[in-house]
Amino acid sequence: MALADRDLVGAESTAAHIRDTGGEALALLLDVTSEAQWEAAMADVLDAWGRVDIAVLAAGISHGAPVTDTAWEDWRRIMAVNLDGCFLGLRAVARVMKGQATAECEGRIVLVSSASGRKSTPGAAAYAVSKAGVSMLARSAALELAEHHIRVNAVLPGGVRTAMWESMPFFQDLVKSEGSLEGAWRAMEAQSPGPGQKRFAAPEEIAEGILYLVSDAGRFATGVELVLDGGYSA
């Protein structure tokens, strides 16, 4: 398994944990907005294992502001990471898989989109548009790559308890007003508009959806948008 991130220290920490538990893992430095770094990362993976069978493209950032208050630089930054990064990664991976995948050993690619790409909220236009683009990229690529035995799908999470939320100024204000990190999460979840349980997903619940799509259990799924949002976008 190759773990690619701008945070090489964090990627190496996770890779070390995988190796300590008996797996194989390689940590790579990767800025997903860099075409050259994608090419270098693919070369490193091929040097290590000689092939690529599964790819999960999950890099993403967020930004909150009304459309009229969104700076062009912020708009482009969101698109560069969330949408352009997915395009560059999918293209790099698919180019390798096209020469390797067979009906018996398919290539499997999952793009991490968002329920916000189906149902936006005020102040989230840049993020929502970028994620809607990711979903359409997955569907378009699935049609093109099916004849090459490559399945492409998208996972659309709703609210998930991740550090990305915790870095946002409004969440930090919630921590102060609620008195604790857990209190801030409970306040966020109480406002959840989904008809399901009033909670955010654990990261593991989204990972299980991804695992289904890349496993043999999901072998008939391609071009799928797997929505895991507790009913938010229903």
Residue pairs with C-beta under 8 A, 6 or more apart in sequence:
1 15
1 18
1 23
1 24
1 25
1 26
2 25
2 26
2 27
2 28
2 41
2 44
2 45
2 48
3 11
3 14
3 15
3 18
3 25
3 26
3 27
3 28
4 11
4 27
4 28
4 29
4 30
4 41
5 11
5 27
5 28
5 29
5 30
5 59
6 29
6 30
6 31
8 27
8 28
8 29
11 27
11 28
11 29
12 27
14 25
14 27
15 25
15 26
15 27
16 25
18 24
18 25
19 25
26 44
26 45
26 48
28 41
28 44
28 45
29 37
30 37
30 38
30 41
31 37
32 38
32 57
32 59
32 81
32 84
32 85
32 86
32 88
32 89
33 80
33 81
33 84
33 85
33 88
34 88
35 88
38 88
38 89
38 91
38 92
39 92
41 92
42 52
42 92
42 93
42 96
45 52
46 52
46 96
51 96
51 100
52 93
52 96
52 97
52 100
52 107
53 97
53 100
53 101
53 105
53 107
53 108
54 107
54 108
54 109
54 214
55 89
55 90
55 93
55 108
55 109
55 110
56 109
56 110
56 112
56 210
56 214
57 85
57 86
57 89
57 90
57 93
57 109
57 110
57 111
57 112
58 112
59 81
59 82
59 85
59 86
59 89
60 81
60 82
60 112
60 114
60 131
60 164
61 77
61 78
61 81
61 82
61 164
62 78
62 124
62 127
62 164
62 168
63 70
63 74
63 77
63 78
63 126
63 127
64 123
64 124
64 127
64 168
64 170
65 71
65 74
65 123
65 126
66 122
66 123
66 125
67 125
70 125
70 126
74 126
75 126
78 126
78 127
78 130
79 126
79 129
79 130
79 133
82 127
82 130
82 131
82 133
82 134
83 130
83 133
83 134
83 137
86 111
86 134
86 137
87 137
90 109
90 111
90 137
90 141
90 152
93 107
93 109
94 107
94 109
94 141
94 145
94 148
94 150
94 152
97 107
97 109
97 145
97 148
97 150
98 107
98 145
98 148
98 150
100 107
101 107
101 148
101 149
101 150
102 149
103 149
105 149
106 149
106 150
106 151
106 219
107 145
107 148
107 149
107 150
107 151
108 150
108 151
108 213
108 214
109 138
109 141
109 145
109 150
109 151
109 152
109 153
110 152
110 153
110 154
110 155
110 210
110 213
110 214
111 134
111 135
111 137
111 138
111 152
111 153
111 154
111 155
112 134
112 154
112 155
112 157
112 206
112 210
113 131
113 132
113 134
113 135
113 138
113 154
113 155
113 156
113 225
114 127
114 128
114 131
114 134
114 156
114 157
114 158
115 156
115 157
115 158
115 227
115 228
115 229
115 232
115 233
116 124
116 127
116 128
116 131
117 128
117 130
117 131
117 132
117 133
117 134
117 135
117 156
118 132
118 135
118 156
118 225
118 227
118 233
119 232
119 233
120 128
121 128
131 156
134 154
135 154
135 156
135 225
138 152
138 153
138 154
138 223
138 225
139 152
139 154
139 223
139 225
141 152
142 151
142 152
142 153
142 222
142 223
142 224
143 223
145 151
145 152
146 222
151 213
151 218
151 219
151 221
151 222
152 222
152 223
153 213
153 218
153 221
153 222
153 223
153 224
153 225
153 226
154 224
154 225
154 226
155 206
155 209
155 210
155 213
155 226
155 228
156 225
156 226
156 227
156 228
156 229
156 233
157 201
157 206
157 228
157 229
158 194
158 200
158 201
158 227
158 228
158 229
158 230
158 232
158 233
159 165
159 188
159 189
159 192
159 200
159 201
159 229
159 230
159 232
160 200
160 201
160 202
160 203
160 205
160 206
161 185
161 200
161 201
161 202
161 203
162 203
165 171
165 188
166 172
166 175
166 181
171 184
171 188
174 183
174 184
174 187
174 188
175 181
175 183
175 184
177 187
178 184
178 186
178 187
185 200
188 200
189 198
189 199
189 200
190 198
192 198
192 199
192 200
192 230
192 232
193 232
194 229
194 230
194 231
194 232
194 234
195 230
195 231
195 234
196 230
196 231
197 230
199 230
201 228
201 230
205 228
206 228
209 226
209 228
212 218
212 226
213 221
213 224
213 226
227 233
